[in-house]
């Protein structure tokens, strides 16, 4: 059995991973009204490359839910597009750094304390 790596835990050249807080509906990729589409349709900044859902839920020890997405190509453009889209929707973003998830609101949690689920 293959054990999947937590998206963003291992650095992959040319690809970046962001985590997006859930809006309470746990509907990230299921339809056109999912968070993935809402976040990625707010702005058109990235000039090339692509963005995908990593099909991974990360639940903080305090119960907050985040979803992973990754992008490649115009890394700076995608990063800005996601950050601005999340901000417009009042969502928090996060990134894995040294075994922790560091959130845009300044909080930080150890990955060991988080629940990870792949779907």
PLY file of the C-alpha trace (Angstrom):
ply
format ascii 1.0
element vertex 119
property float x
property float y
property float z
element edge 118
property int vertex1
property int vertex2
end_header
0.00 0.00 0.00
1.36 3.41 -1.00
1.28 6.07 1.67
0.53 9.47 0.18
2.67 12.37 1.23
1.01 15.38 2.81
0.83 17.99 0.03
3.41 20.69 0.61
5.47 18.70 3.12
8.06 17.84 0.47
9.31 20.64 -1.74
8.82 19.88 -5.44
10.66 22.25 -7.75
8.27 24.19 -9.95
5.19 23.44 -7.84
3.71 25.14 -4.76
0.95 24.06 -2.37
-1.50 26.25 -0.48
-4.17 25.28 2.02
-7.48 27.13 2.00
-9.84 27.30 4.97
-13.24 25.76 4.44
-16.28 28.05 4.51
-18.22 25.54 6.61
-19.77 23.60 3.74
-16.95 21.06 3.15
-17.63 21.55 -0.56
-14.25 22.19 -2.13
-14.39 20.52 -5.54
-17.82 18.92 -5.86
-19.46 21.41 -8.22
-19.28 24.85 -9.80
-20.20 26.40 -6.44
-17.32 24.65 -4.67
-14.59 26.68 -3.00
-11.98 25.62 -5.56
-13.96 27.24 -8.38
-14.91 30.27 -6.28
-11.30 30.98 -5.29
-9.80 30.41 -8.73
-12.44 32.41 -10.63
-12.12 35.68 -8.69
-9.04 36.97 -10.56
-7.11 36.09 -13.72
-3.51 36.92 -12.86
-1.50 33.78 -13.71
-0.23 33.83 -17.30
0.50 30.10 -17.70
0.56 26.79 -15.88
-2.27 25.26 -13.94
-3.87 24.64 -10.60
-5.38 21.44 -9.17
-7.02 20.20 -6.00
-4.78 17.81 -4.11
-7.88 16.00 -2.75
-6.60 16.41 0.79
-8.39 17.71 3.89
-6.35 18.95 6.83
-8.20 19.47 10.11
-6.47 21.55 12.76
-6.50 20.33 16.38
-9.08 23.06 17.10
-11.42 21.63 14.43
-10.92 24.10 11.55
-10.85 22.46 8.12
-8.49 23.28 5.25
-8.18 21.92 1.70
-4.96 21.58 -0.31
-4.42 22.85 -3.81
-1.25 23.05 -5.87
-0.13 25.05 -8.84
2.74 25.25 -11.29
3.90 27.47 -14.10
3.45 31.11 -13.18
4.00 30.46 -9.45
3.91 34.15 -8.48
0.74 34.75 -10.49
-1.06 31.72 -9.06
0.04 32.58 -5.51
-1.31 36.12 -5.87
-4.53 34.90 -7.52
-5.22 32.40 -4.70
-4.28 34.81 -1.94
-6.51 37.57 -3.33
-9.37 35.14 -4.04
-9.23 33.73 -0.51
-9.05 37.22 0.98
-12.08 38.34 -1.04
-14.01 35.34 0.33
-12.74 35.96 3.91
-10.83 32.66 3.96
-7.50 31.87 5.55
-4.61 30.39 3.58
-1.83 28.20 4.89
1.49 26.69 3.86
3.50 23.78 5.21
6.87 24.89 6.59
9.19 22.67 8.64
6.51 20.23 9.80
3.97 22.92 10.65
1.07 24.54 8.88
1.56 28.30 9.05
-1.62 30.28 8.50
-2.08 33.71 6.97
-3.57 34.96 10.26
-0.30 34.19 12.08
-1.31 30.94 13.78
0.83 27.84 13.47
0.11 24.16 14.19
2.25 21.05 14.09
1.26 18.61 11.34
1.49 15.83 13.95
-1.46 17.42 15.77
-3.57 17.72 12.60
-5.82 15.12 11.02
-5.06 14.43 7.36
-7.61 12.79 5.05
-7.27 12.02 1.34
-10.36 11.74 -0.86
0 1
1 2
2 3
3 4
4 5
5 6
6 7
7 8
8 9
9 10
10 11
11 12
12 13
13 14
14 15
15 16
16 17
17 18
18 19
19 20
20 21
21 22
22 23
23 24
24 25
25 26
26 27
27 28
28 29
29 30
30 31
31 32
32 33
33 34
34 35
35 36
36 37
37 38
38 39
39 40
40 41
41 42
42 43
43 44
44 45
45 46
46 47
47 48
48 49
49 50
50 51
51 52
52 53
53 54
54 55
55 56
56 57
57 58
58 59
59 60
60 61
61 62
62 63
63 64
64 65
65 66
66 67
67 68
68 69
69 70
70 71
71 72
72 73
73 74
74 75
75 76
76 77
77 78
78 79
79 80
80 81
81 82
82 83
83 84
84 85
85 86
86 87
87 88
88 89
89 90
90 91
91 92
92 93
93 94
94 95
95 96
96 97
97 98
98 99
99 100
100 101
101 102
102 103
103 104
104 105
105 106
106 107
107 108
108 109
109 110
110 111
111 112
112 113
113 114
114 115
115 116
116 117
117 118
